[in-house]
Amino acid sequence: MKATDGKARVTWGAAGWRSVRLVVPAVLSLGAAAALGPGAPATAAVAAKARQAPALRPDIVISEAHDTTHTRLDLRRVAFGLAPDHRLRARISMFSAWANSDLFAGSGPPGSVCLRLWSSGHAPLAPADYLVCATVAPDAKTLHGEVLANRRGLARRVASANVVRPTPRSVILRFGQSAVGRPARLSFAVESTVPGCVTASCVDVLPEGRVGVLVLRRGPTAHAGR
């Protein structure tokens, strides 16, 4: 299993996760901006503002190298981090193309694609504190997103989540940090569930038996897994 952020790579091995320093692109210097010509004052102001704003950390990315479950909802990759508007964002990809209707169940429980979140530090042994899920409406076409909180074993809806399908293989979930209590760090994994099925074999999990960790407000470097 590997996790990458585009600028750094973290590899899972027998000794555990080995992290590599993240590289953040530098902001254009004021001197370089001034050398651009007539638009220099405006450009310099933009550059100065960008330098003052806190830089977004790269997403934590976890991927699976091989197709294992042989269903359309076989998880391949998750990238989890902060969007530019500072909402939390998870981009979840499958090995093959899938349709919204693949989550529809004629009978039995519906299919879903969910982000599991732990803020309590007991991941992955304890049930997730939150689930952020995409499910399909009764028309078998429209996806709905919601944030569910685990309250003593019962899932309760606490917020909505924005759902977008950027490609035939992927789905993006966006939701506010307040929906999950604004924690300093979140452990995470993703799951996909085949509709109409109630056994454990119907659920694909990434990463299996591990979690990724997204640090939101402590230290310059996030750990990609444990």
Disulfide bonds with the S-S distance in Angstrom:
Cys114-Cys133 2.01
Cys197-Cys202 1.41
